[in-house]
Amino acid sequence: MLRFALLFLAVLALPVQAATVNDLYQTQVTLIGNDQQADQAAREQGLANVLVKISGNTDILNNAVIKTAITNSGRYVSQLGYSQVAGQRAINLSFDKHQIKQLLIKSKASIWKDQRPNILVWMVDSDGQQRNILWDQSTNALVNDTKQAADSRGLPLMFPVGDMSETTAVNASDLWDGFIDPIASASTNYHADGLLLVKAQQQPDGNVSLNWQFYPQQPSKITTTEIQPISGATSGTLAQTSTNMINQITDYLANKYAVVLGGVAGGNINIEVDNIDSTENFFALEKMLNGLTTVHSANAMRIKGNSVIFQLNLQGSEQAFHQEISHDDQVRQTQSGVAFAADPAASTPVAATSTAVTSTAVTTPSSVPAVNALTVTPQNIYYWNS
């Protein structure tokens, strides 16, 4: 009971780092026809949709292994049902997470975990006469098209709600002229991991041109860091421009966060994490490690003072693990610490389920099994940013 109580408190204390995408393995496809061929085509399209979302890579559909798998989409389906969408029949598909992951490993493709940067979109629309900020509930089709484009790529995205504080803090001129200070200040309540500023110019032929800037950091850090925004422009129909813009941003983020699990797995490695001075930090670290795409399992082996050694069973390479963990703000790599593998007591691992806590630090349980001495290489020493 104590562990469950401590775990509950730890979850409440976790910082908001990203958004969890819950529908990566689900999709809905409109049926073109009522025969078996139309049903099979929809299932193949559904698998393609899911693979793009999970991998973060549209080029995955050109992979030979993936092409073969798509023609046998039925083996990956875990649940299906039918519905009506705007008067058309559609199929709702869920795919088996384990089977999809094994397919991506076999095809040496990338996998982007379900914890992804949450993007806040500030968009201003101009028809040549007036400019209007597009809020979350706006009836402007650009809002809906942008949300749909993001959903198809598995990118968490939101628009500001447009309450009184926002409408007084930010005006259309701020967005159009790129004054980032008031926009960043008005964005802090959203716990966003990035800001997308968009200028939409309506064209006489009914098309639209979009000019955008993407700030890939939390709003509170934009004015204090030297990271430059990523800019882009696109023109065409509403759906085309929204899709092009979201694809460019998602490709950038997937290139940064997705990892390749194909090839030789790294096996077991030990890492040391310092500054674990509370049970909340211990559970947060344990949850973070077990949530990494490259990690099959993470087990606490030794606690000494404020340092913890975890043994990780990797399902990707050690290089891929280092790449993935480097993007997590909760830890930073440091070689200044001294690993305690040489400590005679290091041959005694810790049972994480027995972890106790004092008012300030995690303490070592008294009854634990014996294992071989632990070894931690310098590149696997980290510091917890509590």
N, C-alpha and C positions, 0 to 999 in steps of 0.2 A: 504493500500500500504506500510505503514511503516513496518508493521509486516512482510510482504513478503520480503521486502528488508533486514530486520534484520535477518530473517530466512535464506536467501540466504548466507549472510555473515557468519552466524554461521556455516552452513554446510561446507563452505570452510575452516573454522578454525578448524574443527574437527580433532583430531589426528588419525593416522592410527593405529588401535588396532588389527584388525582382517580382514579376507576376508569374503565377503558376498557370500554364495553359492546360486546361482540363480536357479539351476535345481534339488533341492531336491525332488520336487513333479513330476518330469518327468523321464522317462526311455525308453529305446529302447530294444526290445526283438526279437531275431531271431525266425521266425516261422518254426517249424519242421512239415511240411505237409501243405496242403491247405484246409483241412476240418474245420468244426466248432469246433471240439474237439481240434485241434491244436491252433485255435484262442483263445479258452477258457483257455487252458493251458498257453499260452503266457500272457494273461491278469492276471492270477493268479501269474505267475512268476513276472510280472511287479509290482503288488501290494506288493509282498514280497520284491522286490528290494528297493522300495520306503520306506517301513516300516523300513528296516534295516538302510537306510541312515538317516532317520529322528530321529529314536530312538537312533542311535549310538550303537545298541546292536544286534548282530547276533542271540542271544538266544531268541529274541522276537518271532521268528517263532515257538518256542515250546509252546508259550502261548495259552491256550485253546480258549480264546476269539478271538485271532488273527487268529488261524487256521480256525475257523468258518467264520470269515470275508473274508478270502482269497478265500473260496469256493463261496462267493457272491461278487466277486471283481467288478462286473459291477456297483454296486450302488455307488462305490467310484470314478469311472472314470468320468472326466469332459471333456476330449477331446481325440480323437484318430485319427490316420492316418497310412498309410502304405508307406513303402519305400524299396529301395534295398540297401543292405550292402554286399559288396564283392560278388555280384552275387546272394545273398540270400534275400528272402523276409523277411521284418521285420515289426513289429508293433510299432508305437510311441505312448506312453501313457502319459497323464497328469492326475493327481488325484486331487480331490477337497481338498483344504487345510483345510477347516473347518471340513469336514467329517472325514478326517484322524486324525485331532487333537482330535475330540470327541472319535474316536475309541481308541486312545492311552490312553486317560483319563479313558475310560471305562475299558480297560484292565490293568489299573494301571502300564502302561509301562513308560519308560523315553522318554523325548523329548529333542533334542539338537537343539537349535535355529540355524538360518542360518548364524549368525555371528560366524565364527569358526577360530581357529588359522591357520595362513598361514605358511606352512612348506617349507623351502628351502632345496633341496637335493643336496649334494655334493657326487658324486659317482665316484670311481676309479675302473677300470676293468683291471684284470691281466690275461693273457693267459699263464703265466709261463715264457715268454720271455720279454715282455714289459708291462708297465702299462700306461693306458690312462684315463684321466678325461673325463667323459661323460657329454657333454654340452646339452643344451635344444634341439638343432636340430640334435643331434647325431642319426645315423641310427642304433645304437646298440639296439637290441630288448628290452634290460633291461629298457631303458628309457620309451618306449611306454608301456610296461607291468606294470611298476611302476605307470605311470600316470593313466592307466585304473583301476588298483587296488584301487587307491586313489579315483577316480571318483565314483566307485561302493560303496564306504563308505561315500561319501560326504565330503571328506577331501581335502581342498585347498592345492595344492602342485605344486611346480615349480622347475625347474633346472636352474642354472646360464646360461647366454647366451654365455659366453666364449669370451667376448670382450678383447681388448688389455690389459686393466688394470687388468682383472682377470687372464689372462694367464701369466702375468708377476708377479702377486702378489702371486699366489698359484700354486704349482706344484704337480705332482702325489705323490712324496715322502712325502709331507706335509700331504696329505690325508691318505696315507698308514700307516704312522707312528703316525698319530693322533695329529699333531701339530695344536692345535686349534687357536692360536693367529692370524696367517695370514689368516686363513679361516674365522674367525669371523670378522676381519677387512674388508675383501673383500665382506662380506655379508651385510654390513650396508645399502647399497643403495636399497636393496630389500624390506625393511619394513617387514621382516619375523618375525613371532612370535616363531619360533623354527627352529633348524638346525638338519638335518639328515645326518650323515656321514656314507657312505657305502663303504665297501671293497668287490668287487666281484671277486671270483677266479673261472676261467673256469676249468671244469673237462674234462678229456679225453673222457668220455662217452657222452659228450654234455650237461651234467647238469652243475649247478653252485652252489657255496656256497657263502652265504652272511654273513658278519659280520658287524654289525652296532651299532652306538651310536647315541642316540637321546637327544639333548639338548632342554628342553622344556621352553626356554626363548628367548627373543630377542637377536640377535647377540651382540649388544653393552653391554649387561649385563653379557655375559657368563664369561668373564675373571675377573669380579668384584664380582660375587656372589659365594656362596658355594654350590649351587645346583649341585648335581652330575648327569652326563648323565645316561640315561637308555640304557643298552646294550642288544644285542640279536644276535642270529645266526640261520641260517636255510639253508637247502640244498635241491636240487631237480631240477625240470625243471625251466626254466625262469619264467613261469607264476606262478608256485607253490611258488617259493621263494619270488617273488614280493608280491604276495597275503598274504603269511604268515607274512612277515615283516610289511606291511601296516596294516594288521589286528591287530597286537600287538600294534602298535603305536596308531591307532585309538581307540582301546579299552581303552588304558591308558587315552587318552584325553577325550573320552566320559564319562568315569568313573568320571572324574574331573569336566566336564562342563555340562553334561546332567542332567536334573532334572526330578523327578517323579511327575506327576500332579494328579495321582489317589488319592483317599481318600478324606478327608474333606478339602475343600478350606478354606483359612485363612480369607475370608471376606474382610472388609475394615481395613486398618491400616494406621497410619500417620508416616511419616519419616521426619526428619529434616536434611537438608544438609547445612553445613556452607562453607564459602569461595566462594560463588557465587557472584563474584564482577564485572560481566559484562553480557551484554545480550547474548554474544556468549556462556558463561558458562551456563547461564540459559537454552538456547535452547538445548545445548549439553546434559545437565542433563535430560531435558524433553524427548529428543529423546532416550537416553540410558534407562530410566525407562520404557518407552512405548515399547521398544524393548526386554525387558526381557520376557522369556517364562512364568514365574510365574505370570506376571502382565497382567491383562486384560485391565486396564486403569490407567493412572496416571494424576491427576489433581492438579495444583498448588493452594493451599488454602490460603497461607499467606506469604508475603515477609516482612522482617524487617531487614534493614541493609544489611549484606551479607549472611543472613540466609533465607532459604526457607523451608516451610512445604508443602509436597506433600501428598495428600490422594491417597492411592493405593487400587484398587480393585483387590484382588488376585484370580487367578484361580488354584493356588497350595497352599500348606500349608505355614504358615509363616516361618517354618524351611527350606522349600525348597527355599523360597525367599532369606533367609539369605545365604544359600549355594550358590545360583546363583550369587548374587551380590558381594559375597566375592571374586569372580574370576575376577571382573572388576577392572582394574588398575586405573580407573578414580576416584574411591571413596575408602575411607577406613573408617572402623567403629571406632568411638571414643565415649567414655562415659565421656569425659572431658568437653564437651560442655554443656551449660545450655539451656534446651528446654524452649521456651517462651510460652508454653501453659497456664501458669498462668497469663500471661500478659492480662489485661482486653481487650486490642485491638485484642487479638488473636481470638475473636469471629467473626472477619471480614476476610473472605477469599479473595484471589486475583484472578481476572480473567486474566488468562495467556494471552489471546488475547489482553489485554490492556496494557501489560507490556511496560514501557518506559525505556529509558536508558540515563544516564549521561555519561560523558567521562570515569568514573571509576566504576560505580555501577548501579545495577538495582534498580529502585525506585518503590514505591507503588502507584498504580492508585487510583484515588479519588472516583470512583463510583463502588461499589461492593455489592453483596447481602450479607445478614447476614445468618450465620449458627451457630450451637452450638460451644462452646469452643473446641479447638483442644487439644488433648493429645498426647504427644510423649514420649514413654518409653525410658529409657537410651540405650537399645540395638538397638534402631532405630535412633540414632544420627550418622551422617556421615560427613566426611570432603571431600570436592572436591579437587582433585589433579590437579590444573590448570597448 
